[in-house]
Amino acid sequence: MRGSLIVIVARVFLPLLMLFSLSLQAQTIKESYAFAVIGEPKYAVDFNHFDYVNPAAPKGGSVTLAALGTFDNFNRFALRGNAAVRTDSLYDALFTTSDDEPGSYYPLVADRARYADDYSWVELTINPRARFHDGSPITARDVAFTFNKFMTEGVPQFRLVYKGTTVKAIAPLTVRIELAKPGKEDMLSLFTLPILPEKFWKDHNLSEPLSTPPLASGPYRISDWRMGQYIVYQRVKDYWGADLPVNRGRWNFDTIRYDYYLDDNVAFEAFKAGAYDVRTESSAKNWATRYIGKNFASGYIVKDEQKNNAAQDTRWLAFNIQRPVFTDRRVREAVSMAFDFEWMNKALFYNAYSRANSYFQNTEYAARGYPDADELTLLAPLKSELPPEVFTSIYQPTTSDGHGFDRDNLLKAGNLLTDAGWVLKGQQRVNAKTGQPLRFELLLPSGGNDQWVMPFQRNLQRLGVTMDIRQVDISQITNRMRKRDYDMMPRLWRAMPWPSSDLQISWSSEYINSSYNSPGVASPAIDSLINQIIRWQGNKQKLLPLGRALDRVLTWNYYMLPMWYMSGSRTAYWDKFSYPSVHPLYASGTDAPGFDTWWYNVNKAAKLPASRR
């Protein structure tokens, strides 16, 4: 009897004990100063500065830069209007990233983290020295306020990603984040949220433009401006974070001024005349033919090219597949075949560009060969929803012989259009059922590099397709992009060193109204792959086949037409600056890659004409 009782007790309490043990295992708590999405952070806890900076760089000097278009407010997160350049850098975040490794996070406003090993929650301690520009402390309350502000105002994508997540101040300098769904990348993404001061933003709507500069916390504050014409940033002399390892050797200029130009050609002539100091050139033809003259010959202006073998930004033309004209994949493929990259690159761009052929360009996640076993395991259940080429062919954009008239490609494109129900009548493609002509509009920003448009239009005319060209200013193109009010328009696809959870904003059905989802894609197959990518963040073994599988699905669906990319950067500058000898592999920026590590060189400046020093 006693033995039976012991057995009964064991049967009751043993499962409870096991559950308790499992609970303890599930709640293993870790501490860290830094994080990496994949692998471990490069820099140890006691590092002094990033390898790609000069910690002894002198502070001082002024630099004038250029911006295209105009601006009408100072709120980077407003849902309307055009925010001034650099306003995205006004606020410090909890953590910041390094430019010589992908997916890293190092302390800025926060100084340490305590978290569950399943990334379901994290507690962050705020650096007690962190300050806004008025001297008031950055507190856990400001962090919680910022999160709740973004969850109720501003971009709707944020609310979708973090629905159910809570951020609470549990002490004056401690904030606790609890994710609705445990996930490393979602947790780390919150680390770069700019911290807004509650004292200012409680009386302002994050969705609305600001007519005056807000209270901020970063290394620069706005000191002067004329709306739509120029804006001046002044280095904060008593910046609280100046001596942090992540900031040492950076933010060296006393003053950074941006002058606005409505036309890039005007801006270029202004640069040559000395109206501003640094220019990044996107046009290969301009780089080869226009950067000449006495200031170049004398060495006053330096031309600098930097090779970049990391993941690349690429340019594409987005089809709006929500428009009837582009719902059929065959039409999109046919239009893509009319884009003669080889001729354009030779005739217009001095062979300076490479053709984009992946959404993970220059990374191991790009689909290059035939799908392997791991990829097929992922793709097989989705077979009925995918183009057959995903399984049988290696994606590569159509190539030509570079002579300007590739008859074979145009014949194939014509056959695709005929199969899709667009027949040739006279010199024009018309719908076999309705008789409506095949016509669409290409939306372009005014003042940009559009040399490629006319040859593209001419090849489409040979197919009987009419492409109208509409150029609008930056305000109009931004507004129409947000509303997806276009048939086709150029878009920049930002470099992705690995398949991140950000993919959902660009491709998931849940984000169909996102301006990042340029083509308007809503595909259960793509949703399935992206959901798995989100699930396996940080696991490279799982992400490799997932990234390649997704790449195949996106490219073979012809949602966007691949244009080109530059495997490096081209920067010209008046010779009064210096920068570190080590070029960070993942540096980017509109001014110049790694510009935040440059400094004013007094000795070089002394050799320039007095007006340009």
N, C-alpha and C positions, 0 to 999 in steps of 0.2 A: 504493500500500500504506500509506504514511504517512498519507495523507488518510483512508483507511478506519479506521486505528487511532484517529485523532483523533475520528472520528465515533462509534466504539464507546465510547471513553472518555467522550465527551460524553453519550452515551445512558445510561451507567451512573451518572455522577456528577451530572448535571444534576437528576434526580429527587431524589437525596440532598440536594443543595444546596437545592432547593425545600422539601423536608420540614424541613430545618434552619431555613430562613427562616420557614416557617409556625409551627414550634415557638416561635421567638423571638417571633412576633406573638401567639401564643396565650398566652404567658407575660409579656405586658406588665405591668409592676408599677406600681401607683399608690400614692400616699400621701394621706391626708386626716385632718382633725381631726373632721369631722362628715359626716353622711350624710342623705339623704332618699330615701324609697321612690320617689317620683315627682318629677322636677325636681331643683332644687338647694336646699340648706339656706338658710333665710332669714338666719341670723346669720353674719357673717364671723368669721374665725379669731381676731381680736382683740376680739370683743365683750365688753362689761363686764357686762351683765345683760340679762335678757329685758325686752321692752318693756312687759309687763303687770305688772311688780312696782314697788314703791317701794324702791329700794336703800338709802334712808335710814330705812326703817321701824324704829322702836325695838324692842328686844328686851325681853321681860318680860311679866308678867301671867299669869293663869290663865284657862282656859276649861273649862267643864263641858258635855259633850255627852251624848246619849242613844243607846242601842242597844237594839234589840228582841230578845227571846228570852233566850238564855243562852250561856255558853261553858264549856268544860271542858278546854281545853288552849291551848298557845302555838305550835303548829306549823301554819302556814297550809297546808302541803302534805300533811298527814296524810290518809289515805284514810277515816278514820272520826272521829267526834267533831265538835265545833263549835269552831273556832279563835276566839280573841278578836279583836275588831275592831282594825283597824290593824296586825295582825301581818304583813301583807303588805308593810309599809313598814319593817320592822326592818333590812333589809339594803340596802346600796348595790349598784348594778349597774355593769357596765362603762360603759354609756352611759345617758343619760336623755333624755326627750322634752320638747319645748316645747308649751305649750297654745295657741299662736296659729298653728300650722301643723300639718297632718296628716302623720304618718309621718316625723318628724324624729328624729335621734339626735345628741346632743352629749356630749362626754367627761365622765365622772364618775370612776370608779375608773381607767379607761383614760385615757391622755392623747393617744395618736395611733395610727393604724392604717396598715399596709402590706399591700396586697392585690393579687391577680390581677384583671385587668379583667373576667374572666368569672365572678368571685365564687366560684371553686372553693376558695380558701384565703385566710386573712387572718392576719397577725401583729399582735398588740396589745401595746403597751408599757404597763405598769402605772405609775400615778403613784406615785413613791417616797414621797410623803407619806401615801398611803392607809393607814388604820389601822382595826382593830377597836376596840371599846370598852375592851378591857383594855390598849391601847397596842401590841399586836403588829401587825406590818405585814401588809397584804393582798398576797399574792404570786401569781405565775403558778401555783404549785403549788395554791393554794386554788381558782383558777379551774378548773384541770383536775379537781381533786377534786370540785368542785360539779357539773360536767357529768357525770362518771362516776357520781356519786351519783344524779342524776336519771335516768340511763340504767339503773340497777339497782333503784332504789326510787322510791316516789312514783307520780305519775299515769302510766298506761300510754300515754296519747296522746303524751307527750314522746318515748318510746322509738320509737314508730311514725314520727314526723316525722323524727327524727335518726338512724335506723338506718344504720349504716355510717359516720357522722361521727366524727372523732377530734378531741380537744382535748388538747394536750400542752404542758407547760412546757418550753421550749427554753432558757430562762435564768431566773434568779431573778425578773426583772420582765418577761419576755416570754413570751407564750403564742401557740401556733399552732393555728388551727382549720382543719381540712380537711373540707369537706363531701362527703358521699357523692354528691350530685348538685349541681352548681353552681347557685346561685340567690341573687339579691340579697336577697330578703325573708327566706329561711331564715337567711342569714348575719346580717342585721340583727336578727332575732328573738332570736338568741343574745346580742346585745349587751345586752339588758335582763334577762338571767338574773341573779337575785340571787346574790351571791357569798357562799357559806357558809364559815365558818372550819373548816378540816380538824381543828384541835386539839379542837373541840367535837363536830362531827358524825361523826367517825370512830367514836365510841362510841354513836351514836344512829341509829335507823332512821328515815329520812325519811318512811316510810309510817305511822309510829305517832305518836300524840299525845305532847306534852310536858307534864309536870305543873309544870315551872318554866321561866321565861324563858330562851331561849338566848343565847349570846354573839352580839352583833350589831355593826353598823357604821354605821347610819343616823343622822340628826340627833336622834332620840329613843331613849331606852332605857326599859324598863319599870321603874318604881321602887316600885310598890305594887299590890296586887290582892287581891281576895277572889273566889275561883273562882265564876263564874256571876253575880256581883253587880256588881262594878266593876273597872276597870283604870285605872291612872294612868301616863302617859308623861311623862318628864322630859327637857327639852332638854339635850343633851350640850354642856356649856359649852366644852369643848376639842375639839368636833367637827372632824375633820381637813379636811372639805370645805366649811366654812362660808363661805370667801371665794372659792370657785370661781364663775365667771360664772353657771353653771346654778343655784346656790343663793343667790346674793345677793338680799336682799329677801324671802326665804322662811323658813319655820320660825321664826316670831317669838315664839310663846308659850313661856314657861318651863315651863308645866305644862298638859297636856291630859288631862282625866279623862272617862271614859265610864261612865255609870251604866246598868245594864241594867233594862229593863222588859218584863214578859211581855205586856202589852196596850198597844196604841198609844193608846187612849182615855185610859188612866191616864197614859201618857207625856205626852200633850197637856195634861192638867190640871196635871201637875207643871211643865211649861214655863211655863204662865200664872202659876203660883204662884212661879216663880223658882227652881225646883230645878235647872234647867240653862239654858244661855245661847243656844243656836242651834238652830233647828228648820227642816228642809226639809219642806214640805208637799206631799204627792202627791194629796190629795183636793181637788178643786175646790169641792165643797160645803162642806167644812170651812173652806177659805180664805175663802169668801164669807160664811159665817154664824157661825163659831165664834171667829174671831180678833177678838173684841170684849171690852170691859170697861175698868176703870179704868186698868190698866197700858198699854193701847193708846191710850186717850183722852188720857192724860197725856204720851204720847210716850216712855214708858219702854221700850216694845217697838216696834220698827220693822218694818213689812211691806215687803218688797223683792221686786220682780218684774224678772227679766232676760230679754229676748227673745233667742232663739237661732235663727239661720238656718242653722247648720251641720247636719251629719248628726245625726239624732235617735235616741235610744233609743226603742224602740217596744214596746208590750205586746201579746202574742198569747196565745191559748189553744192549747196543743199537743195534737193528737190522737196517741195512741199507735197507730200504724198496724200495730203488731205484734199488737194485739188484734183478734180476728175481727170485732168490731162496727164497726171503723173501717178495715178493709182496702179497702172499696169507696169510690172517690172520690166517687161520687154521694151516699153517706150523709154524708160529710164536708161536701160542698157544701150539702146540705139542712140540716144542723145549723147551718152558718154563716149560712144565710138566716134562721134564727130569732133571731139576735142583732140586735136593733133598736137600732143605735147612735144614730140620730137622736133617738129618743124618750128614751133614757137620757141623752144629752148635754144635752137640753133640760130634762128633768124632774129629773135627779139631779145633774148636773155644771155647771149654769149656763152651758152652751155653752162650757166652758173647753177642751175637748179637740178634737183633729182626728183623723180616722180614718186609721189606718195602712193603706197600700195597696202597700207595697214593702219589700223587705229592704235597700234602699239609700235610705231615706227622706231627703228634702231634699238629694239629690245628683244629679249628672248621669248617674249609672249606673242610676238607676231607669228601668224601662221605662214610658214614657208614651204613645207613639203606637203605630202598627202597626210590626211589625218591618221594618227597612230591609234593603238588599241584603246588607250585611255580617253582620247577624244571621241572615238566611235562609241564607246560606252555612254558618253554624255549625249551624243547626237542621235543615236539610234531611236530612243523613245520619242524624239521630236521629228522623225523623218517625214511624216505626212505634212508638216507645216513648213518644211525647208525646201529651197531650190535643190534639185538633184546634184548640181555642180559642187555643193558643199561636201559631198561624199566622194566625188569622182575626179575633181579637177583642182589644180593649184591656181588660186586667184592671181591674176596679173592684168593690169589695165591694158587695153588695146594699144599696140605699138604701130608706128608707121616707119616708112623709109626716110622721113624727114624732108621730102621734096615738096610738100605742100598740097599734094592731091593724091591721096591713097584710095584708089578706086575700089580695091578689094574690100577695105573696111567699110566704105560707104555702101557698097552692094549688100554686105552682111547687115548693116544697120537698116537699109531699106527693106530687106526681107523680114527683119524683126518687126518693123512698123506695120508691114502688110499682114503678118500673122496676128498682130494685136488689133487689127480692124481699121487701120489707117491706110487707105488706098491712094494711089497716085492718080490725080485727075489733072491733065495738063501739066503744070509745073508745081502743083500744090498737093499736099497730103490732106485728105478729108476723111471724116468718119464714114465708114461704109453704111452705117445705119441712119445717121442724122444729117450727113452732108456738111457738118461743121468742120472748118479748117483746123489743122493742128497748129495752134498758136499759143505762145506763152510769153511772159515778161521776165526779163532778168533785171533784178533790182541791184543797183550799185551805189556806193557812196560817191559823192561828187569830189573831184579833186584827187582821186586816187590813181593808182597805176592800172590802166585799163587797155594797154596795148594789145592784149590777147583777145579782146572781145570781138573785134571785127573778123579775124580769121575764123573764130568759132562760129560766128553768125553766118559767114559765107559758106562754111561746110554744111550747116543746117539747111541753108537755102538750097544747096545741091540735093538734099534729101526731100525738099518740098516742105520743110518745116520753117515757120516764121517765128523768130525770136525778137521781140521788141526789147529795147534797152531803155531803162528808166534810171536816171541819176538823180539822187535827192541828197539833201544835206544831212548832217549827222543826227539832228533831232528827229527828222522824219524817218530815217532808216532805223533808228532805235525804237521808235514808236511802232513802226510796221513790223519789226522783228518780234517785239513783245506780243503783238496781236497775231503773229504768223500771217500777216497780210501780204503774201508774196507767192509767186510761182517758183522762183529760183533766186538764190542769192549766195554770195561767197561767205564762208564762215571759216574762222580759225579754230582748228581742233588742237586744244592744249595737250602738250606732251604728257604721256602717262607712263611712268617708269614701271608700273605694275597695274594689274586690273584692280582698281579701287572701288569702294562703294559709291563714289561719285558717278559711276557709270549709270546708276539708276536715274539720276536727274536728266541725263542725256538720252536714255533709251527706254526706260520702263513705262508701261502703260499708265501707271499711277501718276506719272509726271507728264502726261500728254499735253498739258497746258503750259509746261515749262518752256521758257524761251531757249533753254539749252537743248531741248529736244527739237532741233531745227526741222527735221523732216516730218515730224508728227507721227512717230512710230508707236504702234500699239500692237505688240506681238506676244502671245502666250509663250512661244518658244524662247524669245529673248528674255522675257520675264523670268522664266525658269532658270536660265543660265546665270542671269544677274543675281537672282536670289541665292544661288549656290556660291557665287563669288563673294557676296556679302557674308555668307555663313563661314567661309573658309579664309577670311582675312588673316594674314600673318602666316598662313601655311603655304609655302612656296610650292611644295609637291602637288598640292591640290590646285593651286592657282595657275600653274603652267598649262595643263590641258584645258582648263576652263577659259583662260584668256585666249588661247589659240582657237578653241571652238567658237567662242563669241566672235572673234575676228573674222572667221570664215562666214559666219551667218550674216554679219553686217556688210561685208564687202560684196558677197554674192547676191545680196538683195538690192544693190545699187541704190541705197538710200541717199548717198551723196556721191558726186563725181570727183575723183581724186585729181587735184591740180599739181601741187609741187611742194617742196620744202627746201630750205637751205641748210646744209650740213655745217653751219657755222654762223658767225655774225660779222657784219661790216659796219665799222664805226669810224667816223671822221671827227677830229676835234682840234681846236686851236691848242697849240703846243704849250700849255701852261699847267698841265696836270701830270700826275704820276699814279701808278697803281701797282699792287703787289705782283711779284714775278709768278706766283702760283695762281693759275686761272681755275676757279671752281667749276667742276664739270656740270653742275646742275644750275648754274647761275642764269638768271633771266632778268627781264625788265625792259620797259619801254625806252628808257634813257640810254642805257648801254648795259650789257651783261656785267654784273658785279659792280655797278656804278656806286653803290653805297660804301665801297672800300676805297674809292679814289680819294686823292687829296690835291690841294692847290700847291704847286711847286713854284716857290718864289724865284728861284734861279732861272728856271725855264721862262717864266713870265717876263723877266727882265730883258730877254732877247726879242720880245715881240714889240711891235709899234706901241707907243704909249697908250693909244686909244683901246688896245686889245688886252692890256694886262689885267 
